[in-house]
């Protein structure tokens, strides 16, 4: 008998929880549904936006005094892409530009998807896409 899987929730390592929350909550509109007890300074949070869930976990137990991400630990972040389905990548582009992000407009991929790519504060690739 095959196993039953109903959903997938990703967890990504972040350098600064306040910066990550500013982006995912303040810019993308996610809400915090659980955290490890310290609010915006928690080491772990679960976020939700409609039926999409994701978790953020800090790379360090305490704030890193260097004030910037560790390049060794974040080197592979660009290899990870989080794909978000959206009915209108152009509306997402407009929203993100209004929030002050300097990003390129969506493009049509040769495989029939309209895609808007950008990076979050920790260097993860995000793509908002819909069929052309």
WOHU-V349342 format. One record per residue. N is the residue number from 1. PHI is phi in degrees with one decimal (999 if undefined). Layout:
N;PHI  N;PHI
This chain:
1;999  2;-70.7  3;-74.5  4;-101.2  5;-124.9  6;-108.8  7;-160.7  8;-128.9  9;-120.6  10;-88.1  11;-128.6  12;-121.1  13;-81.8  14;-123.3  15;-82.1  16;-124.9  17;-62.0  18;-58.2  19;-67.3  20;-64.3  21;-67.5  22;-58.0  23;-76.1  24;-70.4  25;-87.5  26;-74.0  27;-97.0  28;-88.6  29;86.9  30;-71.9  31;-119.8  32;-80.7  33;-105.9  34;-151.3  35;-149.0  36;-85.6  37;110.4  38;-115.5  39;59.7  40;-67.2  41;-102.6  42;-64.5  43;-82.3  44;-145.2  45;-139.7  46;-111.1  47;-113.0  48;-142.1  49;-140.4  50;53.9  51;-98.9  52;-103.6  53;-119.5  54;-153.1  55;-117.8  56;-118.3  57;-135.1  58;-71.2  59;-70.6  60;-128.5  61;-66.0  62;-117.1  63;-55.1  64;-78.1  65;-68.0  66;-69.6  67;80.1  68;-148.3  69;-61.2  70;-73.2  71;-62.5  72;-68.8  73;-72.8  74;-100.4  75;-55.2  76;-86.3  77;-57.9  78;-67.9  79;-80.1  80;-102.8  81;-123.7  82;-100.4  83;-96.5  84;-111.1  85;-77.5  86;-146.4  87;-72.5  88;-149.1  89;-58.9  90;-69.4  91;-68.5  92;-62.7  93;-57.5  94;-60.7  95;-60.1  96;-67.6  97;-64.9  98;-64.2  99;-83.6  100;96.4  101;-79.5  102;-95.7  103;-131.3  104;-79.2  105;-69.8  106;-61.9  107;-133.9  108;-87.5  109;-83.2  110;-63.8  111;-96.3  112;90.2  113;-116.5  114;-92.5  115;-132.3  116;-116.0  117;-106.2  118;-158.9  119;-114.2  120;-84.0  121;-60.4  122;-99.1  123;89.8  124;-73.9  125;-78.6  126;-120.5  127;-133.0  128;-105.3  129;-142.6  130;-153.3  131;-61.9  132;-68.8
